[in-house]
Amino acid sequence: MKLMTVKQLMKKSKTALIRKITKSLKTMPKKKLAMLCYEISKSKLPKLKTTKQKALPKRKTKSKKKNEKLTKAEKKRRQKKLSALNKWRTSQGMKRIVVK
């Protein structure tokens, strides 16, 4: 079967073209027919205009200093918090948190 050009198809009668279409539709699988039907019905719907949404402003976050040295009091406070947390975790049957 050769592929016919639009000019050649225009020369055929309307009934011949309908016959050709129905013949090809009968041999087409159901899934393909359903997709074709969906596309046809979708093309009949009006086009929806889309609006571009403005980008949200970026959040300002507090930046942490990498080489920040802790005072002795801060180290002691953190150690106390961690030991209290580990005590609670062991009573609940969980593993302890180890800081290196």
C-alpha positions, -999 to +999 in steps of 0.1 A: +000+000+000+015+033-011+011+065+008-011+089-012-005+126-012-032+151-002-036+162-038-043+126-049-068+121-020-086+154-030-093+138-064-112+109-048-149+112-040-162+118-005-177+084-003-145+067-013-126+086+014-152+077+040-149+040+029-111+042+032-114+057+067-140+032+080-118+003+066-088+015+085-109+022+117-122-014+117-087-028+117-074-004+144-070-017+180-095-005+206-069+014+227-058+034+197-094+042+188-101+054+223-071+077+222-081+090+188-117+097+201-102+115+231-080+137+210-109+146+186-132+155+215-103+174+232-097+195+200-133+206+200-130+222+234-120+259+237-084+267+245-077+278+280-055+308+286-027+301+311-012+328+333+023+328+345+027+328+382+052+351+399+080+334+417+078+335+455+104+356+472+133+336+486+134+331+523+162+347+543+178+321+565+203+326+593+236+313+581+257+293+605+294+300+608+314+268+601+343+275+624+323+289+653+340+281+686+319+273+716+325+286+751+330+263+780+296+271+794+279+263+760+298+230+757+287+221+793+251+230+786+250+209+754+266+180+772+240+181+799+211+182+774+226+153+755+231+132+787+195+139+797+182+130+763+203+097+763+189+089+798+154+092+785+162+073+753+176+043+773+146+043+795+124+040+764+145+012+750+162+032+722+199+036+714+220+064+728+232+093+707+269+095+704+286+127+693+321+125+680 
